[in-house]
């Protein structure tokens, strides 16, 4: 099977009409010995109806991949990388509304006693989200904000202004408290700090990972990557939020949700591997 080739990317100014988005990846690992792996590289089951045809996930060499749903409802795969390594590929064509993220100024913060049982988890501290270390600061900053959408927006704006985006500051061990102190990070750090502050203010919030290409914005020549954002639970449903960009975006394609990035790791290896190649594509298909 031929390797994925990154398509030529041009600036796109979407009008908000329905569109098709081509997504995919090529991720290569070297491995000195056979190494079991868990991958979370599929489009989320909630977007399955939007996939045109079939989403394909495969490996070279052609090792078998078995799939299962984890406790958060994400679709995961299991495989064993052979000695020498493995290259993982994915490809799909996805329908999308072409609409920007929903803005819901009337969405209400719900009393904790009215939250569904399965949502309570997203008020708790987790691996990267230390509510105990940030609660006092959060209440001092946001206690006078209007509960609900306005409070979430105030938190997103604070995080957007507090953190400087810097790929060179990417650190898989950095927590929400760490990025609050250091004031630099990548998209997952923006999401971790914002969702932790939401939890501190009794707003359920969860971490999200997925595709988000340069659709509806000026072209960015930087290499494409998967993206991290967060969701909040208001008025009985989940809403998309993004503290890094702090404005609605077009063309998000959900892959996984969890308490934080630890729950939605793209790959988890049970042995030593070395990343050799990492290519992601997410582009609107322009039909003539």
Steps between C-alpha positions, in 0.01 A plus 500: 500500500637837400581755767274799550613811319413836651267685262576846371341740747352831403322769701135420547219739586202272564156655473343273758352260239516125545838363400710189475825472691782259417684381811778256560837430653828315459684424824813285501669341802823308530500211748796282605269208584133404463305764695128499586320827428162661561397768251221759508513628144148436376233762452267499801190276471278808537623613155475157338191599299699786345768272356455459125573144404736346752766627736816295448763436768783268406861413578813416305622233540145365479452402864143439622320777693204413724261776608302563817320784679660630819313613812456852356343372178808562285594253227844349564720244327742235622801370308854376548770694318755249363871526563627779279187709542166580344341778297136585574276651234151645508274650236140618489269742322259674737186708449491815709242775541759765422363699791721651771487379860167578664478811717232462770485807728181369664652163601465461876725356767314217670487439879725208588208304647327509159797370299480148354706242686736446207579872479618534862832344397581817309494711816775293661878550491691282254857427388561838333228705666573582864188680617633506858796720398296744292166524682580805714639690202202404286245624751690822551506567125155381395270517803333817369442370145152393389466120544465308176623595154631841609714339771643244257581779254671701773713197586588435134599862449715500812683184389536630144667816631701328775678239285736561208480226238843346435563158338847502653341498848307178439542274803289182544543526878375859534182534704239775523675644805834480321379693196334758726839561658712484181255690274611315185375185333318333213132432430469226761635738765241766413230233527629355827514835676162617372313182583662484845386853577151406382497201736617726781190712433274190507460482122554145365772507235680236298800480269456441126738403224436496127573639156478874438647629178553852370142537381345844501822665616817625328734224391757394759821356348589314821470119485152370584441323832207356688335760720381515862208702633235458770126467552277628780167362620234772511119481475514121477744461209867535401630812324830542312746756641851595393719718722793497261316669212221652713266531204273261309675279246379296203563134424573334833483121478480331837720199575493454877381642831617439856588657831824636354764416241598180686163348405531580130865421424535445125734206556598312813793259473596223740870511430763726348425658161634798306283739300636512142232689307186697585271636228140617544263639237162669539392694192175611343432328169439766238270353235486656156 
